[in-house]
Structures are given as structure tokens and as C-alpha cells.
Amino acid sequence: MSIIHQALKKVHIDRDMDTSPAYIQERGGYTPFSRPAQKIKITCIVIALSLGIIAGFWVFLKFWPNASALLVRENHQSGLQAQLRPEEDRVGNKDASNNSINANVAYSESRIQTALEAAKNRNLIGMEIYRQGKFSLAKMEFLASIEAFPQYAEAYNNIGLTYKQLGDFKNAEESYKKALQCKPGYPEALNNYGVLLDSSIGNPNMAREYFKKSISLAPDYPDPYLNMAISFEKDKKIDDAIIYYEKFLSHAQQVVEPVAHDIRKRILYLSLQR
């Protein structure tokens, strides 16, 4: 209940019950107010209260914009702080995310290394079986190596050799191509693919291109020199054949003597055929 309502209610009660305690001093004693004076006094009180309330309301309206501006400014600052906290949280989350990514990368690298080791082991087993002439069993080991690590170029190269021994020239060619896809600068695969093209597929010109690539990548690797010499000899290019036989001997430091002896005899024979 407002102050005005309280004052009006008091006037109403006093009027109905006639219990106003107001007195004035007159001729040395106290005499109750007369009703007209009482009403005038109450009216003045009510007016004063009303004016006070109106004045307070006016002051409130006058200074309200400043108060509103202050409130807006405080809310804006609070909003900025609220925006900064999530940004800090995002930085923390970013660090946590980076740590998670690094952990995943390390885990992936570990899995890759494990798979590669398994592929190497199966490939070594396959090579040993291949040397024993058990080509079908060797093929199974090379396939297992590729399954363990599909990007292992050495297993593709070896299974290419195995397919060639088994007479499956199409799969042999595909295997060499996959080996070179996984490892483009792979001299052994280039040389072996050249041998397949020259001896089994019947494309000596392309075969020599692969021999040349192998030699350019690994000049000290002797096998492509020998295969190039054989290819030239079959094509009746005697001078070129002699050149590459000699290069083979100069680069093959560990050629067993019977093989070296046979090649020197071959060079001598070709020299007489000129």
C-alpha cells in the first residue's frame, strides 16, 4: 500500500471514529482542534506527501537514462567477459585436441611399423622358399606379406619373379607395375620388369628402356648391364652387347669366377663375329 493510500485511509478512519489526538494550547490549557482545522491539516499533509512522491518520481525519470546507460555498459562488459571465457576454453580445447591428434598419429605410426615388420618377415620366408624352388609356396608367403602391408614394394617385386617362374606373365607384369607404383625409383623392379618384357613378352625395345632407368638410378647395380648385353646380343647388335658385357664385369665386384670366366669367353667370341 502506497504512502498516499495510507494517509487517505488514516483520514477516513479518523473521520469516522472522531479520535484525532490533535490539541492546541489556549488560555493556559489544551483544547481539541475543531473539525475544520483538523481537515485543513490533514489535507496539507496529503498534499505534501503527494508533492514529495511526484518530486521523487521526477528525479528518478531525470536520472534514469544515466542509470540505464550504466546498466547497459555493465551488461556489455559482462558479455565481453563471457565471450572471453569461451575463447579461453576453446584454446584449452584446441590444445587438448592437438594432444589427441598427436596421440592418434603416434598410434598410427606404431601400427604401420608393426605391419611393416610383419610384411618383411613374411617376405624373407618367401625368399628362402623361392631359393628352394618351391614357387607356389613362396607365392603364398609373398601374398601374405602384401596383405600385411599393401605398400611393400619388395614383396610385389618378389612375387613378380615367382609368377614369372610359374609362367603367369600377366600377373608378373602387374606385380612389377605395383612395385614401381609403391617405389618408383626401385632399380631391381625396373631390371626385373625389363627381363620379363625382353624374354617373355617380346618387347626388347621397351625392356632396354627399363634397363637404362635402372642403371641411371643405381650405376653400381650390375644386373641391368648383363641383361642389356644379352638383349643386344639377341638382336645381333654385337658392339653394343660387348660394351655392356664389359660394363657388367667392371661393376660386378663379387661375380663368381665361373660366371666371370664365361662372360669373358663370350666377349671374345663376339669380338671374332664382328
RODREN-959815 format. One line per 10 residues: number of its first residue (from 0); their letters; for each residue x, y, z of N, C-alpha, C. Coordinates in Angstrom, 1 decimal. Atoms other than C-alpha are relative to their C-alpha. Layout:
BEGIN
NUM	A	X,Y,Z,X,Y,Z,X,Y,Z; ... .
//
This chain:
BEGIN
0	MSIIHQALKK	0.9,-1.2,0.0,0.0,0.0,0.0,0.9,1.2,0.0; -0.9,-1.2,0.1,1.5,3.4,-1.0,-0.2,0.9,1.1; 0.1,-1.0,-1.1,2.1,6.3,1.3,-1.3,0.8,-0.1; 1.2,-0.7,0.3,-0.8,8.2,-0.3,-1.2,-0.7,0.5; 1.1,0.8,-0.4,-3.2,5.4,0.3,-0.1,-0.2,1.5; 0.0,0.1,-1.5,-2.1,5.0,3.9,-0.5,1.3,0.6; 0.5,-1.3,-0.6,-2.7,8.7,4.6,-1.5,0.2,-0.2; 1.4,-0.1,0.2,-6.1,8.7,3.0,-0.8,-1.0,0.9; 0.7,0.9,-0.8,-7.1,5.6,4.9,0.0,0.5,1.5; 0.0,-0.6,-1.4,-6.0,7.3,8.2,-1.0,1.1,0.1 .
10	VHIDRDMDTS	1.0,-1.1,0.0,-8.1,10.4,7.4,-1.4,-0.6,0.1; 1.4,0.7,0.0,-11.1,8.1,6.7,-0.3,-0.6,1.3; 0.3,0.6,-1.4,-10.7,6.3,10.0,-0.2,1.0,1.0; 0.2,-1.0,-1.0,-10.2,9.4,12.0,-1.3,0.7,-0.1; 1.3,-0.7,0.2,-13.2,11.0,10.5,-1.2,-0.9,0.5; 1.1,0.9,-0.4,-15.4,8.0,11.1,-0.1,-0.2,1.5; -0.1,0.3,-1.4,-14.2,7.4,14.7,0.1,1.2,0.9; -0.1,-1.2,-0.7,-13.6,11.0,15.7,1.0,-0.1,1.1; -1.0,0.2,-1.0,-10.4,10.2,17.6,1.3,0.7,-0.3; -1.3,-0.7,0.3,-7.9,12.7,16.3,0.6,0.5,1.3 .
20	PAYIQERGGY	-0.6,-0.4,-1.2,-5.4,13.4,19.1,0.6,1.4,-0.1; -0.6,-1.3,0.1,-4.6,16.9,18.0,-0.6,1.0,1.0; 0.3,-1.0,-1.1,-4.6,19.7,20.6,0.7,1.3,-0.3; -0.7,-1.3,0.1,-3.8,23.4,20.7,0.0,0.6,1.4; -0.1,-0.7,-1.3,-2.7,25.5,23.7,-0.8,1.3,-0.1; 0.8,-1.2,0.0,-5.2,28.2,24.6,-0.4,0.3,1.4; 0.3,-0.5,-1.4,-5.6,30.3,27.8,0.6,-1.0,1.0; -0.7,0.8,-1.1,-3.1,28.1,29.7,-0.5,-1.5,0.0; 0.4,1.4,0.0,-4.8,24.8,28.8,0.0,-0.6,-1.5; 0.1,0.7,1.3,-5.3,22.3,25.9,-1.4,-0.2,-0.4 .
30	TPFSRPAQKI	1.4,0.1,0.5,-8.4,22.3,23.7,0.1,-0.8,-1.3; -0.1,0.8,1.2,-9.1,19.8,21.0,-0.2,0.9,-1.2; 0.2,-0.7,1.3,-8.9,21.0,17.3,-1.5,0.0,-0.3; 1.3,0.0,0.6,-12.1,22.0,15.7,0.1,-0.8,-1.3; 0.0,0.8,1.2,-13.1,19.8,12.7,0.4,0.7,-1.2; -0.5,-0.6,1.2,-12.5,22.4,10.1,1.6,0.1,0.0; -1.5,-0.1,-0.1,-8.9,23.0,11.3,0.7,-1.4,-0.2; -0.5,1.4,0.2,-8.4,19.2,11.5,0.0,-0.4,-1.4; 0.1,0.4,1.4,-9.5,18.7,7.9,1.1,0.7,-0.8; -1.0,-0.8,0.7,-7.2,21.5,6.7,1.4,-0.6,0.2 .
40	KITCIVIALS	-1.3,0.5,-0.3,-4.2,20.0,8.5,0.2,-1.3,-0.8; -0.1,1.3,0.7,-4.9,16.5,7.0,0.2,0.2,-1.5; -0.1,-0.3,1.4,-5.3,18.0,3.6,1.4,0.4,-0.4; -1.4,-0.5,0.3,-2.0,19.8,3.8,1.0,-1.2,0.0; -0.9,1.2,-0.1,-0.3,16.5,4.9,0.0,-0.8,-1.3; 0.2,0.8,1.3,-1.8,14.7,1.9,0.7,0.6,-1.2; -0.6,-0.8,1.1,-0.7,17.4,-0.5,1.5,-0.1,0.0; -1.4,0.0,-0.1,2.8,17.5,0.9,0.6,-1.4,-0.4; -0.4,1.4,0.4,3.1,13.7,0.6,0.0,-0.2,-1.5; 0.2,0.1,1.4,1.8,13.8,-2.9,1.1,0.7,-0.8 .
50	LGIIAGFWVF	-1.0,-0.7,0.6,4.2,16.5,-3.9,1.4,-0.7,0.1; -1.2,0.7,-0.2,7.1,14.6,-2.4,0.2,-1.2,-0.9; 0.0,1.2,0.9,6.2,11.5,-4.3,0.2,0.4,-1.5; -0.1,-0.4,1.4,5.8,13.4,-7.6,1.5,0.5,-0.2; -1.4,-0.5,0.2,9.2,15.1,-7.0,1.0,-1.1,-0.1; -0.9,1.2,0.0,10.9,11.8,-6.3,-0.1,-0.7,-1.3; 0.2,0.7,1.2,9.4,10.3,-9.4,0.6,0.8,-1.2; -0.6,-0.9,1.0,10.6,13.3,-11.5,1.5,-0.2,0.0; -1.4,0.1,-0.2,14.1,13.0,-10.1,0.4,-1.4,-0.6; -0.3,1.4,0.6,14.0,9.2,-11.0,0.0,0.0,-1.5 .
60	LKFWPNASAL	0.0,0.0,1.4,13.0,9.9,-14.5,1.1,0.8,-0.6; -1.1,-0.8,0.5,15.6,12.6,-15.0,1.3,-0.7,0.0; -1.3,0.7,-0.1,18.5,10.4,-13.9,-0.1,-1.4,-0.5; 0.2,1.4,0.5,17.1,7.1,-15.3,0.9,-0.3,-1.2; -0.8,0.3,1.2,18.9,7.4,-18.7,1.5,-0.3,0.4; -1.4,0.2,-0.5,22.3,7.6,-16.9,0.1,-1.4,0.6; 0.0,1.3,-0.7,21.4,4.6,-14.8,-0.2,-1.1,-1.0; 0.2,1.0,1.1,20.2,2.7,-17.9,1.3,-0.2,-0.7; -1.3,0.1,0.7,23.5,3.5,-19.7,1.0,-0.7,0.8; -0.9,0.7,-0.9,25.5,2.3,-16.7,-0.3,-1.5,0.0 .
70	LVRENHQSGL	0.4,1.4,0.0,23.5,-0.9,-16.6,0.3,-0.7,-1.3; -0.3,0.5,1.4,23.9,-1.4,-20.4,1.5,-0.3,-0.1; -1.5,0.1,0.1,27.7,-0.8,-20.0,0.4,-1.2,0.8; -0.4,1.2,-0.8,28.0,-3.3,-17.2,-0.4,-1.3,-0.6; 0.4,1.2,0.6,26.0,-5.8,-19.1,0.9,-0.3,-1.2; -0.9,0.1,1.2,28.2,-5.2,-22.2,1.4,-0.6,0.5; -1.3,0.5,-0.5,31.4,-5.8,-20.1,-0.2,-1.4,0.5; 0.2,1.4,-0.4,29.9,-8.9,-18.6,-0.1,-0.9,-1.2; 0.1,0.8,1.2,29.1,-10.1,-22.1,1.4,-0.2,-0.6; -1.3,0.2,0.5,32.7,-9.5,-23.2,0.8,-1.0,0.8 .
80	QAQLRPEEDR	-0.7,0.9,-0.8,34.0,-11.4,-20.3,-0.6,-1.4,-0.3; 0.6,1.3,0.3,31.5,-14.2,-21.1,0.5,-0.5,-1.3; -0.6,0.4,1.3,32.9,-14.2,-24.7,1.4,-0.4,0.2; -1.4,0.3,-0.1,36.5,-14.2,-23.5,0.1,-1.4,0.7; -0.1,1.3,-0.6,35.9,-17.2,-21.3,-0.1,-1.2,-0.9; 0.0,1.1,1.0,34.7,-19.5,-24.1,1.2,0.0,-0.9; -1.2,0.0,0.9,37.7,-18.3,-26.2,1.1,-0.7,0.7; -1.1,0.7,-0.8,40.0,-19.4,-23.4,-0.3,-1.5,0.0; 0.4,1.4,0.0,38.0,-22.6,-23.2,0.4,-0.6,-1.4; -0.3,0.5,1.3,38.5,-23.0,-27.0,1.5,-0.2,-0.2 .
90	VGNKDASNNS	-1.4,0.2,0.0,42.2,-22.5,-26.6,0.4,-1.3,0.7; -0.2,1.2,-0.7,42.2,-25.2,-24.0,-0.4,-1.2,-0.7; 0.5,1.1,0.8,40.1,-27.4,-26.1,0.9,-0.3,-1.2; -0.9,0.2,1.2,42.4,-26.8,-29.1,1.2,-0.8,0.4; -1.2,0.7,-0.5,45.4,-27.9,-27.0,-0.3,-1.5,0.2; 0.4,1.4,-0.2,43.5,-31.0,-25.9,-0.2,-0.7,-1.3; 0.3,0.7,1.3,42.5,-31.7,-29.5,1.4,-0.3,-0.6; -1.4,0.2,0.6,46.2,-31.3,-30.7,0.7,-1.2,0.7; -0.6,1.1,-0.7,47.3,-33.7,-27.9,-0.6,-1.3,-0.5; 0.7,1.2,0.5,44.7,-36.2,-29.1,0.4,-0.4,-1.3 .
100	INANVAYSES	-0.4,0.2,1.4,45.7,-35.8,-32.7,1.5,-0.6,0.0; -1.4,0.6,-0.1,49.4,-36.4,-31.7,0.0,-1.4,0.5; 0.0,1.3,-0.5,48.5,-39.4,-29.8,-0.5,-1.0,-1.0; 0.5,0.9,1.1,46.5,-40.8,-32.7,1.1,-0.2,-1.1; -1.1,0.1,1.0,49.4,-40.1,-35.1,1.0,-1.0,0.5; -1.0,0.9,-0.5,51.8,-41.9,-32.8,-0.5,-1.4,0.0; 0.6,1.3,0.0,49.4,-44.8,-32.5,0.0,-0.5,-1.4; 0.0,0.4,1.4,49.0,-44.9,-36.3,1.4,-0.4,-0.5; -1.4,0.3,0.4,52.8,-44.8,-36.8,0.4,-1.4,0.6; -0.4,1.3,-0.7,53.2,-47.7,-34.3,-0.7,-1.1,-0.8 .
110	RIQTALEAAK	0.7,1.1,0.8,50.6,-49.8,-36.2,0.6,-0.2,-1.3; -0.6,0.1,1.3,52.2,-49.0,-39.5,1.4,-0.8,0.1; -1.3,0.6,-0.2,55.6,-50.0,-38.2,-0.1,-1.5,0.3; 0.2,1.4,-0.3,54.2,-53.3,-36.8,-0.4,-0.7,-1.2; 0.4,0.7,1.3,52.5,-54.1,-40.1,1.2,-0.2,-0.9; -1.1,0.1,0.9,55.7,-53.4,-42.0,1.0,-1.1,0.5; -0.9,1.0,-0.6,57.8,-55.6,-39.7,-0.6,-1.4,-0.4; 0.7,1.2,0.4,55.2,-58.4,-40.3,0.2,-0.3,-1.5; -0.1,0.2,1.5,55.4,-57.9,-44.1,1.5,-0.4,-0.3; -1.4,0.3,0.3,59.2,-58.0,-44.0,0.3,-1.5,0.4 .
120	NRNLIGMEIY	-0.2,1.4,-0.4,59.2,-61.3,-42.1,-0.6,-1.0,-1.0; 0.6,0.9,1.0,56.8,-63.0,-44.5,0.8,0.0,-1.3; -0.7,-0.1,1.2,58.8,-61.7,-47.4,1.3,-0.8,0.1; -1.3,0.8,-0.2,62.1,-63.2,-46.0,-0.3,-1.5,-0.1; 0.3,1.4,0.0,60.4,-66.5,-45.5,-0.3,-0.4,-1.5; 0.3,0.3,1.4,59.1,-66.4,-49.1,1.3,0.0,-0.9; -1.3,0.0,0.8,62.6,-65.6,-50.5,0.7,-1.3,0.3; -0.7,1.2,-0.3,64.1,-68.6,-48.7,-0.7,-1.2,-0.7; 0.8,1.1,0.7,61.3,-70.9,-50.1,0.2,0.1,-1.5; -0.2,-0.2,1.4,61.8,-69.3,-53.5,1.4,-0.6,-0.5 .
130	RQGKFSLAKM	-1.4,0.6,0.4,65.6,-70.3,-53.5,0.0,-1.5,0.0; 0.1,1.4,0.0,64.5,-73.8,-52.8,-0.8,-0.5,-1.2; 0.7,0.4,1.2,62.5,-73.8,-56.0,-1.5,-0.3,0.3; 1.4,0.3,-0.3,59.1,-74.1,-54.2,-0.8,1.3,-0.3; 0.5,-1.3,0.4,57.5,-71.3,-56.1,-1.5,0.2,0.4; 1.4,-0.1,-0.5,53.8,-72.0,-55.2,0.0,0.4,1.5; 0.0,-0.4,-1.4,54.6,-71.9,-51.5,0.6,1.4,0.2; -0.6,-1.3,-0.1,56.8,-68.9,-52.0,-1.0,1.1,-0.3; 1.1,-1.0,0.4,53.9,-67.1,-53.7,-0.9,0.2,1.2; 0.9,-0.2,-1.2,51.7,-67.7,-50.6,0.6,0.9,1.0 .
140	EFLASIEAFP	-0.7,-0.9,-1.0,54.3,-66.0,-48.4,0.0,1.4,-0.5; 0.0,-1.4,0.6,54.6,-63.0,-50.7,-1.3,0.6,0.1; 1.3,-0.5,-0.1,50.9,-62.7,-50.8,-0.4,0.4,1.4; 0.2,-0.4,-1.4,50.8,-62.7,-47.0,0.7,1.2,0.4; -0.8,-1.2,-0.3,53.5,-60.1,-46.9,-0.8,1.3,-0.5; 0.8,-1.1,0.5,51.4,-57.8,-49.2,-1.3,0.3,0.8; 1.2,-0.2,-0.8,48.3,-58.4,-47.2,0.3,0.7,1.3; -0.4,-0.7,-1.3,50.1,-57.3,-44.0,0.3,1.4,-0.2; -0.3,-1.4,0.3,51.4,-54.2,-45.7,-0.1,0.2,-1.5; 0.3,-0.1,1.5,49.9,-53.4,-49.1,0.9,0.9,-0.8 .
150	QYAEAYNNIG	-1.0,-0.9,0.7,52.6,-50.7,-49.9,1.4,-0.6,0.0; -1.3,0.6,-0.1,55.5,-53.1,-49.5,0.5,-0.4,-1.4; -0.5,0.1,1.4,57.3,-52.8,-52.9,0.8,-1.3,-0.2; -0.9,1.2,0.1,59.8,-55.6,-52.2,-0.8,-1.3,-0.2; 0.9,1.2,0.2,57.0,-58.2,-51.9,-0.6,-0.1,-1.4; 0.5,0.0,1.4,55.5,-57.1,-55.2,1.1,-0.4,-1.0; -1.1,0.3,0.9,58.9,-57.4,-56.9,0.2,-1.5,0.1; -0.3,1.4,-0.1,59.5,-60.9,-55.5,-1.2,-0.9,-0.5; 1.1,0.8,0.5,56.0,-62.2,-56.3,0.0,0.1,-1.5; -0.1,-0.1,1.4,56.6,-60.9,-59.8,1.0,-1.0,-0.6 .
160	LTYKQLGDFK	-0.9,1.0,0.4,59.6,-63.1,-60.1,-0.6,-1.4,0.1; 0.6,1.3,-0.2,57.6,-66.0,-58.7,-1.1,-0.3,-1.1; 1.0,0.2,1.1,54.7,-65.5,-61.2,0.7,-0.3,-1.3; -0.7,0.3,1.2,57.3,-65.5,-64.0,0.5,-1.4,0.0; -0.4,1.4,-0.1,58.7,-68.8,-62.8,-1.2,-1.0,-0.2; 1.2,0.9,0.2,55.1,-70.2,-62.7,-0.6,0.2,-1.4; 0.5,-0.1,1.3,54.5,-69.0,-66.2,-1.2,1.0,-0.1; 1.1,-0.9,0.0,51.9,-66.4,-65.2,0.6,1.4,-0.3; -0.6,-1.2,0.4,53.3,-63.5,-67.2,-0.8,1.3,0.3; 0.9,-1.1,-0.3,50.3,-61.3,-66.8,0.0,0.5,1.4 .
170	NAEESYKKAL	-0.1,-0.4,-1.4,50.3,-61.3,-63.0,1.4,0.4,0.3; -1.4,-0.4,-0.2,54.1,-61.0,-63.1,0.1,1.5,-0.4; -0.1,-1.4,0.4,53.8,-57.7,-65.1,-0.8,0.9,0.9; 0.8,-0.8,-0.9,51.0,-56.4,-62.8,0.8,0.2,1.3; -0.7,-0.1,-1.3,53.2,-57.2,-59.8,1.1,1.0,-0.1; -1.1,-0.9,0.2,56.2,-55.3,-61.2,-0.6,1.5,-0.1; 0.6,-1.3,0.1,53.9,-52.3,-62.0,-0.4,0.5,1.4; 0.4,-0.4,-1.4,52.6,-52.3,-58.4,1.2,0.4,0.8; -1.2,-0.3,-0.7,56.1,-52.4,-57.1,0.5,1.3,-0.3; -0.4,-1.3,0.4,57.0,-49.4,-59.1,-0.9,1.1,0.4 .
180	QCKPGYPEAL	0.9,-1.0,-0.6,53.9,-47.6,-58.0,0.3,0.4,1.4; -0.3,-0.2,-1.4,54.8,-48.1,-54.4,1.4,0.6,0.2; -1.4,-0.5,-0.2,58.5,-47.3,-55.0,0.5,0.3,-1.4; -0.3,-0.3,1.4,59.1,-45.5,-58.4,1.5,-0.2,-0.3; -1.4,0.1,0.2,62.9,-45.4,-58.0,0.5,-1.3,0.5; -0.4,1.4,-0.5,63.3,-49.2,-57.5,0.8,-0.7,-1.1; -0.8,0.5,1.1,66.2,-50.4,-59.6,-0.2,-1.5,-0.3; 0.2,1.4,0.2,65.6,-54.1,-59.0,-1.3,-0.3,-0.8; 1.3,0.2,0.7,61.9,-53.9,-60.1,0.1,0.4,-1.4; -0.2,-0.5,1.4,62.9,-51.9,-63.2,0.8,-1.1,-0.8 .
190	NNYGVLLDSS	-0.8,1.0,0.7,65.5,-54.5,-64.1,-0.8,-1.3,-0.3; 0.8,1.2,0.2,63.2,-57.5,-63.5,-1.2,0.2,-1.0; 1.0,-0.3,0.9,60.4,-55.9,-65.4,0.6,0.0,-1.4; -0.6,0.1,1.3,62.8,-55.4,-68.3,0.3,-1.4,-0.5; -0.3,1.4,0.3,63.8,-59.0,-68.2,-1.3,-0.7,-0.5; 1.3,0.6,0.4,60.1,-60.0,-68.4,-0.4,0.5,-1.4; 0.3,-0.5,1.3,59.5,-57.7,-71.3,0.8,-0.5,-1.1; -0.9,0.4,1.0,62.5,-58.9,-73.2,-0.1,-1.5,-0.3; 0.0,1.5,0.2,62.3,-62.7,-72.6,-1.3,-0.6,-0.1; 1.3,0.7,-0.1,58.6,-63.4,-72.0,-1.1,0.7,-0.8 .
200	IGNPNMAREY	1.1,-0.7,0.6,56.5,-60.7,-73.5,0.4,0.4,-1.5; -0.5,-0.2,1.4,58.7,-60.0,-76.6,0.0,1.5,-0.3; -0.1,-1.5,0.3,59.2,-56.2,-76.3,1.4,0.5,0.4; -1.3,-0.4,-0.4,63.0,-55.7,-76.3,0.3,1.5,0.1; -0.3,-1.5,0.0,63.0,-52.0,-77.1,-0.5,0.6,1.4; 0.5,-0.6,-1.3,60.8,-51.2,-74.0,0.8,-0.6,1.1; -0.9,0.6,-1.0,62.9,-53.7,-72.0,1.3,0.8,0.2; -1.2,-0.8,-0.1,66.0,-51.7,-72.7,-0.2,1.3,0.7; 0.3,-1.3,-0.6,64.4,-48.5,-71.6,-0.1,-0.2,1.6; 0.1,0.2,-1.4,63.7,-50.1,-68.2,1.4,-0.4,0.5 .
210	FKKSISLAPD	-1.3,0.3,-0.5,67.3,-51.4,-68.0,0.8,1.3,0.1; -0.7,-1.3,-0.1,68.6,-47.8,-68.7,-0.5,0.7,1.2; 0.5,-0.7,-1.2,66.3,-46.4,-66.0,0.7,-0.6,1.3; -0.6,0.7,-1.1,67.7,-49.0,-63.6,1.4,0.4,0.2; -1.4,-0.4,0.0,71.3,-48.1,-64.5,0.1,1.4,0.5; -0.1,-1.4,-0.3,70.7,-44.4,-64.2,-0.3,0.2,1.5; 0.3,-0.1,-1.4,69.2,-44.9,-60.7,1.1,-0.6,0.9; -1.0,0.7,-0.8,71.9,-47.3,-59.5,1.1,-0.5,-0.9; -1.0,0.3,0.9,75.0,-47.2,-61.6,0.9,-1.2,0.4; -0.8,1.1,-0.4,76.8,-49.8,-59.5,-0.7,-1.3,0.1 .
220	YPDPYLNMAI	0.8,1.2,-0.1,74.0,-52.3,-59.7,0.3,-0.8,-1.3; -0.6,0.7,1.2,75.5,-54.9,-62.2,-1.1,-0.7,-0.9; 0.9,0.8,0.8,72.4,-56.9,-63.3,-0.6,0.6,-1.2; 0.5,-0.5,1.3,70.9,-54.5,-65.8,1.0,0.1,-1.1; -1.0,0.0,1.0,74.2,-54.2,-67.6,0.1,-1.4,-0.7; 0.0,1.3,0.6,74.2,-58.0,-68.1,-1.2,-0.2,-0.9; 1.2,0.2,0.8,70.6,-58.1,-69.2,-0.1,0.9,-1.3; -0.1,-0.8,1.2,71.2,-55.2,-71.6,0.9,-0.7,-1.0; -0.9,0.7,0.9,74.1,-57.1,-73.1,-0.7,-1.2,-0.7; 0.7,1.2,0.6,72.0,-60.3,-73.6,-1.0,0.5,-1.0 .
230	SFEKDKKIDD	1.0,-0.5,0.9,69.2,-58.2,-75.2,0.6,0.4,-1.3; -0.6,-0.4,1.3,71.6,-56.6,-77.7,0.6,-1.2,-0.8; -0.5,1.1,0.7,73.2,-59.9,-78.5,-1.1,-0.8,-0.7; 1.1,0.7,0.7,69.9,-61.5,-79.3,-0.5,0.8,-1.2; 0.4,-0.9,1.1,69.2,-58.5,-81.6,1.1,0.2,-1.0; -1.1,0.0,0.9,72.5,-59.1,-83.3,0.8,1.4,0.0; -0.7,-1.2,-0.1,73.9,-55.8,-82.1,1.3,-0.3,0.9; -1.2,0.5,-0.7,77.4,-57.1,-81.3,0.8,1.0,0.8; -0.8,-1.0,-0.6,79.2,-54.0,-80.5,-0.6,0.5,1.3; 0.7,-0.5,-1.2,76.6,-52.8,-78.0,0.0,-1.1,1.0 .
240	AIIYYEKFLS	0.0,1.1,-0.9,76.5,-56.3,-76.5,1.3,-0.1,0.7; -1.4,0.1,-0.6,80.3,-56.3,-75.9,0.1,1.1,1.0; -0.1,-1.2,-0.9,80.1,-52.8,-74.3,-0.6,-0.3,1.3; 0.8,0.2,-1.2,77.5,-53.9,-71.8,0.5,-1.2,0.8; -0.6,1.1,-0.7,79.2,-57.2,-71.0,1.2,0.5,0.8; -1.2,-0.6,-0.7,82.4,-55.3,-70.2,-0.4,0.9,1.2; 0.5,-0.9,-1.1,80.4,-52.8,-68.1,-0.4,-0.9,1.2; 0.5,0.9,-1.1,78.9,-55.7,-66.2,1.2,-0.5,0.8; -1.1,0.5,-0.7,82.3,-57.1,-65.4,0.7,1.1,0.9; -0.6,-1.1,-0.8,83.6,-53.7,-64.2,-0.8,0.4,1.2 .
250	HAQQVVEPVA	0.9,-0.4,-1.1,80.6,-53.2,-61.9,-0.3,-1.2,0.9; 0.3,1.2,-0.8,80.2,-56.8,-60.7,1.3,-0.4,0.8; -1.2,0.3,-0.7,82.9,-56.9,-58.0,0.0,-1.4,0.7; 0.1,1.3,-0.7,81.6,-60.1,-56.4,-0.5,-1.1,-0.9; 0.5,1.1,0.9,80.8,-62.2,-59.5,0.9,-1.2,0.1; -0.7,1.3,-0.2,81.8,-65.8,-59.0,0.9,-0.2,-1.3; -1.0,0.2,1.1,84.8,-66.8,-61.2,-0.6,-0.8,-1.2; 0.5,0.7,1.2,83.0,-69.4,-63.4,-0.9,0.9,-0.8; 0.9,-0.9,0.8,80.4,-66.7,-64.4,0.9,1.0,-0.7; -0.9,-1.0,0.6,83.1,-64.1,-65.0,0.8,-0.6,-1.1 .
260	HDIRKRILYL	-0.8,0.7,1.1,85.1,-66.6,-67.0,-0.9,-0.2,-1.2; 0.9,0.3,1.2,82.1,-67.5,-69.2,-0.3,1.4,-0.7; 0.3,-1.2,0.7,81.4,-63.8,-69.9,1.2,0.5,-0.8; -1.2,-0.4,0.8,85.0,-63.1,-70.9,0.1,-0.8,-1.3; 0.0,0.8,1.2,84.8,-66.0,-73.3,-1.1,0.5,-1.0; 1.1,-0.5,0.9,81.5,-64.6,-74.6,0.5,1.3,-0.7; -0.5,-1.3,0.6,83.2,-61.2,-75.2,0.9,-0.4,-1.1; -1.0,0.4,1.0,86.0,-62.9,-77.1,-0.7,-0.6,-1.2; 0.8,0.6,1.1,83.5,-64.9,-79.2,-0.6,1.0,-0.9; 0.7,-1.1,0.7,81.5,-61.8,-80.1,1.0,0.9,-0.8 .
270	SLQR	-1.0,-0.8,0.7,84.7,-59.9,-81.0,0.4,-0.7,-1.3; -0.4,0.7,1.2,85.5,-62.6,-83.5,-1.1,0.0,-1.1; 1.2,0.0,0.9,82.0,-62.3,-85.0,-0.2,1.4,-0.7; 0.2,-1.4,0.6,82.4,-58.6,-86.0,0.3,-0.1,-1.5 .
//
